[in-house]
């Protein structure tokens, strides 16, 4: 069967091939099976939150990159606060030295701590002031999100109210600034 024909069948609601979602759910279920039900349920709840946070954090990195590239040119990364740049370069050098650990390691912005992202925006405020409502607005949300982010990054369970706070702040960002 050709791809075009398969597309027509799928558009009509006819499944072609294996149900990838079902396969992935089975693999996840098998991987989690040695752990307690409570641990599995907590991990799945946190995984959803991690996915949202992952997207949000990388969207902010892209927002910074695009804005500074447009406003300061290709060498924008050389103009971020020296302390932040040096810290990120050290983390990047370690990642490149650990050649056994595979992953993206060429983008310096990827090595900047979450908390430093707000500092970069504040430091380059003249480029962001027409987009971000205020430095206070930015710092308040980013500081709160960073605390929750660190909980997630260190595999600690958040309370449901913290889930809602994160969703609310990310929705605020999207409503005010856009993602």
C-alpha positions in Angstrom: 0.0 0.0 0.0 1.3 3.4 -0.9 1.5 6.3 1.6 -1.1 8.3 -0.2 -3.6 5.4 0.0 -2.8 4.9 3.7 -3.5 8.6 4.3 -6.9 8.3 2.7 -7.8 5.3 4.9 -6.5 7.0 8.0 -8.5 10.2 7.2 -11.6 8.0 7.0 -10.9 6.7 10.5 -9.4 3.3 9.5 -6.3 2.3 11.4 -3.3 1.3 9.3 -0.5 -0.6 10.9 0.2 -0.8 14.7 -1.3 1.6 17.1 1.8 3.4 18.2 0.1 4.9 21.3 -0.9 1.4 22.5 2.7 0.1 21.9 4.2 3.1 23.9 1.7 2.6 26.7 2.6 -1.1 27.0 6.4 -0.3 27.0 5.9 2.3 29.7 3.7 0.0 31.7 6.4 -2.7 31.5 9.2 -0.3 32.5 7.2 0.9 35.5 5.9 -2.5 36.6 8.7 -3.2 39.2 7.7 -0.1 41.2 4.8 0.5 43.6 1.4 1.7 42.4 1.8 4.9 44.3 5.3 5.5 42.9 4.0 4.8 39.3 1.0 7.1 39.7 3.2 9.9 41.1 5.7 9.5 38.3 3.1 9.7 35.6 1.6 12.9 37.2 5.1 14.4 37.4 5.9 13.3 33.9 3.0 15.4 32.5 4.2 18.4 34.5 7.8 17.8 33.4 6.7 17.8 29.7 4.9 21.1 30.1 7.9 22.6 31.9 10.4 21.2 29.4 8.4 22.9 26.5 8.1 26.2 28.5 11.7 26.4 29.5 12.9 25.7 26.0 10.4 28.2 24.5 11.9 30.9 26.8 15.4 30.0 25.6 14.1 30.4 22.0 12.5 33.7 22.9 15.7 35.0 24.3 17.8 33.7 21.4 15.5 35.2 18.7 15.1 38.5 20.5 18.8 39.0 21.1 19.8 37.7 17.7 17.5 40.3 16.1 18.5 43.2 18.4 22.2 42.5 19.0 23.3 40.4 16.1 25.0 37.0 15.7 27.4 37.7 18.6 24.6 38.3 21.1 25.8 35.4 23.3 29.1 37.3 23.9 27.1 40.2 25.3 25.2 38.3 28.1 26.3 39.0 31.7 29.9 37.6 32.0 29.2 35.6 35.2 26.3 33.8 33.5 28.2 33.2 30.3 31.3 31.8 32.2 29.0 29.5 34.3 27.3 28.1 31.2 30.7 27.7 29.3 32.0 25.6 32.3 28.9 23.4 32.2 29.2 23.1 28.4 32.9 22.1 28.6 32.1 19.4 31.1 29.3 18.1 28.8 31.6 18.0 25.8 34.4 16.3 27.8 31.9 13.6 28.9 31.8 12.2 25.4 30.0 9.1 26.7 27.0 11.2 27.5 25.2 11.9 24.3 22.9 14.9 23.7 22.8 18.4 22.4 25.9 20.2 23.7 26.7 23.0 21.3 24.0 25.5 22.2 25.4 27.6 25.1 21.9 28.8 26.0 21.0 25.3 26.8 23.6 25.3 29.6 22.3 28.5 31.3 20.4 27.8 34.5 16.7 28.4 34.5 17.1 31.2 37.0 19.6 32.9 34.9 17.2 33.2 32.0 15.2 35.9 33.8 18.5 37.7 34.7 19.4 37.8 31.0 16.1 39.4 30.1 16.4 41.9 32.9 20.0 42.7 31.9 18.9 43.3 28.3 15.6 44.9 29.4 15.7 47.5 26.6 15.1 44.6 24.1 12.3 43.0 26.1 10.4 45.9 27.8 7.9 46.2 24.9 7.0 42.5 25.3 7.3 41.6 29.0 4.9 43.6 31.2 7.5 44.4 33.9 10.6 43.1 35.5 8.6 42.4 38.7 6.1 40.4 36.7 8.9 38.4 35.1 10.9 37.8 38.3 7.8 36.8 40.3 6.8 34.1 37.8 10.3 32.9 37.0 11.3 32.6 40.7 8.2 30.6 41.6 8.6 28.4 38.5 12.3 27.8 39.3 11.4 26.5 42.8 8.9 24.1 41.4 11.2 23.2 38.5 14.0 22.2 40.9 11.6 20.0 42.8 10.8 18.2 39.6 14.4 18.0 38.4 15.3 16.3 41.7 12.4 13.8 41.5 10.4 15.2 44.4 6.6 15.1 44.3 4.7 18.4 44.2 1.4 19.1 45.8 -1.6 19.5 43.4 -1.7 23.2 44.3 1.8 23.6 42.9 0.8 21.9 39.7 -2.0 24.5 39.4 0.4 27.3 40.1 2.8 26.2 37.4 0.0 25.8 34.9 -1.3 29.2 35.8 2.0 31.0 35.4 2.7 29.2 32.1 -0.8 30.2 30.9 -0.1 33.8 32.1 3.1 33.8 30.1 1.3 32.5 27.0 -1.6 34.9 27.3 0.7 38.0 27.8 3.8 37.2 25.8 2.9 34.1 23.7 4.7 30.9 23.2 
